[in-house]
Amino acid sequence: MNVRERTQEFERQMLAPWATFSADTRGRKRLEEECELRTPFQRDRDRIIHCKSFRRLKHKTQVFLSPEGDHYRTRLTHTLEVAQIARTIARSLLLNEDLTEAIALGHDLGHTPFGHAGERALHALYPAGFRHYEQSVRVVDKLEKNGKGLNLTEEVRDGILCHTRGQEAFTPEGRIVRLADKIAYINHDIDDAERAGVLRDQDIPREIVKVAGATCSARINAMVLSAVENSREGNICLSAEMQQTVDALNDFMFSSVYLNPFAKSEEKKVPGLIEALYTYLKQPDHCPDDLRQIAEEEGYERAACDYIAGMTDHYAVELYSSLFIPHSWNVGFRG
């Protein structure tokens, strides 16, 4: 029995009957020889961590566009916080922590620059529409490793696809990530909004504080505890009272932060920037060389969409500036 087999035997003995066992994975699109050390879900986690799209998350907006301070969340820190919350829930419910972590780490790989403002802009431009959760699957299936993709297991791919809207994941671990994502962004967005001076502690409605707590850590703890206490046999849920509180907190954040004119003042510039890049890049002469094959197979608009979605905030601004903003003449003048 090698290390992987020993781990899989441990899963059989220690995890709940309704957990997802790595030995029973639905597999990958392309068959691969098993690793002697790692289970399929552990390999998926490692592939995601080492891919280029994961590294680029550190320079992508979470809520506030390119904030000046060092302590605001980015798409990468959000991803790590989702993984931590999801792993805690999975461990407490005796579900597969490796699968949960892999889904959490990969769930936002396809997110655009400039957060949801960038997503809305691309959705309006690309004829088939753009949804970041679908793009995340496209990243791991096709765009990474020079078109080969990461060849992840079906369980991880499904969890990534279903992490935010529509049909729920077919694994309980995927459903945990969906809940953990919301717990993370609601609470950490409050923390960032307070740091930015958009919110104060006392602005949060008293009925929410009464149920969930007055601090970020208290609210996360209360929500995680509610999930652990109320989830049964793979059905991941909060108590009715806590679910109502989360919904109320979400509504509060939309009215106070996500749609706040001061907090989102710079977002009005995003659609014009994205449209200019998209219009330029979808022209055959301007298609990046590494996306030429996608352009030939799926069209230049698809290639432009993929290229923009993969950009960091900084790169998108720099490319726009180099293409559309006049530069100073810096060659020495000889009179």
C-alpha positions in Angstrom: 0.0 0.0 0.0 1.5 3.3 -1.1 1.0 6.7 0.5 -2.0 7.6 -1.7 -3.7 4.3 -1.1 -3.1 4.7 2.6 -4.7 8.2 2.5 -7.7 6.8 0.6 -8.1 4.0 3.2 -8.0 6.7 5.9 -10.8 8.6 4.1 -13.0 5.4 4.2 -12.4 5.0 7.9 -12.7 8.6 9.1 -15.0 10.5 6.8 -18.8 10.6 6.8 -20.6 8.0 4.6 -21.9 10.9 2.4 -18.5 12.4 2.0 -16.8 12.4 -1.5 -14.1 9.7 -1.5 -11.1 10.4 -3.7 -10.9 6.7 -4.7 -14.4 7.1 -6.2 -13.8 10.2 -8.3 -15.7 10.5 -11.5 -12.3 11.0 -13.1 -10.7 13.4 -15.5 -11.4 14.1 -19.2 -8.0 12.6 -20.0 -6.8 9.5 -18.2 -3.7 9.8 -16.2 -1.5 7.4 -14.2 -2.2 7.8 -10.4 0.3 9.5 -8.2 1.9 7.4 -5.5 1.8 10.1 -2.9 -1.3 12.3 -3.6 -5.0 11.6 -4.1 -6.7 13.0 -7.2 -8.1 15.9 -5.2 -4.7 16.7 -3.7 -3.2 16.8 -7.2 -6.0 19.2 -8.3 -5.3 21.5 -5.4 -1.5 21.5 -6.2 -2.2 22.2 -9.9 -4.4 25.2 -9.1 -1.9 26.7 -6.7 1.0 26.4 -9.2 -0.9 27.8 -12.2 -0.4 31.2 -13.6 -4.1 32.3 -13.2 -3.8 31.7 -9.5 -0.8 34.0 -9.2 -2.5 36.7 -11.1 -5.3 36.9 -8.5 -3.1 38.9 -6.2 -3.5 41.9 -8.6 -7.2 41.6 -9.2 -9.8 43.7 -7.4 -12.1 42.2 -4.8 -14.3 45.3 -4.0 -12.2 48.5 -4.1 -10.4 49.2 -7.3 -6.6 49.1 -6.9 -6.7 50.4 -3.3 -3.6 52.2 -2.1 -3.4 50.6 1.3 -1.6 47.3 2.0 -4.4 45.7 3.9 -7.3 45.7 1.5 -8.4 42.3 0.1 -7.5 41.2 -3.4 -9.1 38.4 -5.3 -6.2 36.2 -4.0 -6.6 37.0 -0.3 -10.4 36.5 -0.8 -9.7 33.1 -2.3 -7.5 32.0 0.6 -10.1 33.2 3.1 -12.8 31.2 1.4 -10.5 28.1 1.5 -9.9 28.5 5.2 -13.6 28.9 6.0 -14.6 26.0 3.8 -11.9 23.7 5.2 -13.1 24.4 8.7 -16.7 23.5 7.8 -15.6 20.4 5.9 -13.4 19.2 8.7 -16.1 19.7 11.3 -18.6 17.7 9.2 -16.1 14.9 8.4 -16.2 15.7 4.7 -13.3 15.6 2.2 -11.1 18.6 3.1 -8.8 18.1 0.1 -11.7 18.3 -2.4 -13.1 21.3 -0.5 -9.8 23.1 -0.6 -9.2 22.5 -4.3 -12.6 23.9 -5.3 -12.2 26.9 -3.0 -8.7 27.7 -4.5 -10.0 27.5 -8.0 -13.4 29.1 -7.8 -12.4 32.6 -8.9 -9.6 31.8 -11.4 -11.7 33.2 -14.3 -12.6 36.5 -12.6 -12.0 39.7 -14.6 -9.9 42.7 -13.6 -11.8 45.4 -11.7 -14.1 42.8 -9.9 -17.7 42.6 -10.8 -17.6 45.9 -12.7 -15.2 44.2 -15.2 -17.5 41.1 -15.3 -20.5 43.2 -16.2 -18.6 45.1 -18.9 -17.4 41.9 -20.6 -20.9 40.4 -20.2 -22.3 43.3 -22.2 -19.7 43.1 -24.9 -19.2 39.4 -25.6 -22.1 38.0 -27.7 -22.5 34.8 -25.6 -22.3 36.7 -22.3 -19.6 36.4 -19.7 -19.9 34.8 -16.3 -16.8 34.4 -14.1 -17.7 31.0 -12.8 -18.0 29.6 -16.3 -14.7 31.3 -17.2 -13.0 29.7 -14.2 -13.9 26.3 -15.6 -12.6 27.4 -19.0 -9.3 28.5 -17.5 -8.7 25.0 -15.9 -10.1 23.1 -18.9 -8.4 25.0 -21.8 -6.5 28.2 -21.1 -3.9 27.0 -18.6 -0.7 25.2 -19.7 -0.7 26.6 -23.3 -4.1 25.2 -24.2 -3.8 21.8 -22.5 -5.7 22.9 -19.3 -5.1 21.4 -15.9 -7.2 18.3 -16.5 -9.0 18.5 -13.1 -11.4 15.9 -11.7 -15.1 16.3 -12.4 -15.8 16.9 -8.8 -13.5 20.0 -8.7 -14.7 21.3 -12.0 -18.3 21.0 -10.9 -17.7 22.7 -7.6 -16.0 25.6 -9.4 -18.9 26.0 -11.9 -21.6 25.9 -9.2 -19.9 28.1 -6.5 -22.2 31.1 -6.9 -25.4 30.8 -8.9 -27.7 28.3 -10.5 -27.6 24.6 -9.8 -25.8 23.5 -6.7 -22.7 21.3 -6.9 -23.3 17.5 -6.8 -20.9 17.1 -3.9 -21.4 18.3 -0.4 -17.9 19.7 -0.5 -18.8 21.9 -3.5 -21.9 23.1 -1.6 -19.7 24.1 1.3 -17.5 26.3 -0.9 -20.7 28.0 -2.2 -21.6 28.9 1.4 -18.1 29.8 2.5 -17.7 32.2 -0.4 -20.6 34.2 0.8 -19.6 34.1 4.4 -16.1 35.3 3.4 -17.0 38.1 1.1 -19.8 39.6 3.1 -17.8 39.9 6.3 -14.4 40.8 4.8 -16.1 43.4 2.5 -17.4 45.0 5.7 -13.9 45.1 7.1 -12.5 46.7 3.9 -15.4 49.2 3.8 -14.7 50.3 7.4 -11.0 50.6 6.6 -12.0 52.8 3.6 -14.2 55.0 5.7 -17.3 53.9 3.9 -18.8 52.2 6.9 -18.7 52.4 10.7 -19.3 49.6 13.2 -22.5 51.3 14.4 -23.9 51.4 10.8 -24.6 47.7 10.8 -28.2 47.1 11.8 -28.7 46.1 15.4 -30.8 43.0 14.5 -27.9 41.7 12.5 -25.4 42.3 15.3 -27.7 40.6 17.8 -27.7 37.4 15.8 -24.3 37.3 14.2 -22.1 39.5 16.3 -20.5 42.9 16.3 -17.1 42.0 14.7 -15.9 40.4 11.6 -14.4 37.4 13.4 -17.5 37.0 15.6 -19.8 37.0 12.6 -17.7 34.4 10.7 -17.5 32.2 13.7 -21.3 32.4 14.2 -22.1 31.6 10.6 -19.6 28.7 10.4 -21.0 27.3 13.7 -24.5 27.6 12.3 -23.5 25.7 9.2 -21.8 22.9 11.2 -24.8 22.6 13.6 -27.5 22.6 11.0 -26.0 20.6 8.0 -27.0 17.0 7.8 -26.0 14.1 5.6 -24.5 16.4 2.9 -27.2 19.0 3.0 -25.2 22.2 3.7 -27.3 24.9 5.3 -27.6 27.5 8.0 -30.3 27.8 10.6 -33.4 29.7 9.4 -32.6 32.6 11.7 -28.9 32.8 10.5 -29.9 32.5 6.9 -32.3 35.5 7.3 -29.5 37.4 9.0 -27.0 36.6 6.1 -29.6 37.7 3.6 -30.2 40.9 5.5 -26.5 41.6 5.8 -26.1 41.0 2.0 -28.9 43.5 1.3 -27.3 46.0 3.7 -24.0 45.7 1.9 -25.6 46.3 -1.5 -27.2 49.4 -0.3 -24.3 50.7 1.7 -21.2 49.6 -0.1 -21.7 47.7 -3.4 -23.9 50.5 -4.8 -22.4 53.3 -2.8 -21.5 56.2 -5.2 -18.4 57.2 -3.2 -17.1 53.6 -2.8 -17.7 52.8 -6.5 -16.9 56.2 -8.0 -14.0 54.8 -10.1 -16.1 51.9 -11.5 -17.8 54.2 -14.0 -14.6 54.3 -15.9 -14.3 50.5 -16.2 -16.9 49.9 -19.1 -15.2 52.4 -21.4 -11.7 50.9 -20.7 -12.9 47.3 -21.2 -14.8 48.2 -24.4 -11.8 49.9 -25.9 -9.6 47.0 -25.2 -12.2 44.5 -26.5 -12.8 46.4 -29.7 -9.0 46.6 -30.3 -8.1 43.1 -29.4 -10.9 41.4 -31.4 -9.3 42.6 -34.6 -7.3 39.9 -36.3 -4.2 42.0 -36.6 -4.2 42.7 -32.9 -4.9 39.2 -31.5 -2.1 38.1 -29.0 0.0 35.3 -30.5 -0.6 32.9 -27.6 -4.4 33.2 -28.3 -4.1 32.9 -32.0 -5.2 29.2 -32.0 -8.3 30.0 -29.9 -9.2 32.8 -32.3 -8.9 30.5 -35.3 -11.0 27.8 -33.6 -13.6 29.9 -31.7 -13.4 33.4 -33.1 -11.5 36.6 -32.4 -14.1 37.8 -30.0 -13.7 34.7 -27.8 -9.9 35.3 -27.8 -10.3 38.9 -26.9 -12.7 37.9 -24.1 -10.3 35.3 -22.7 -7.4 37.7 -22.9 -9.1 40.6 -21.0 -10.6 38.2 -18.4 -7.1 37.0 -17.6 -5.7 40.5 -17.1 -4.8 42.0 -13.7 -6.1 45.5 -13.0 -2.7 47.0 -13.4 -2.0 45.3 -16.7 -5.4 46.4 -18.2 -4.7 50.0 -17.3 -1.1 49.9 -18.6 -2.3 48.3 -21.9 -5.1 50.8 -22.3 -2.6 53.6 -21.6 -0.1 52.3 -24.1 -2.7 51.9 -26.8 -4.9 55.0 -26.4 -3.1 57.6 -24.4 -0.4 59.8 -26.2 3.1 59.4 -24.8 5.6 62.2 -24.4 8.2 62.6 -27.1 11.4 61.6 -25.3 13.9 61.6 -28.1 16.5 64.4 -27.6 16.0 67.4 -29.9 19.0 68.6 -31.8 18.6 72.3 -32.8 
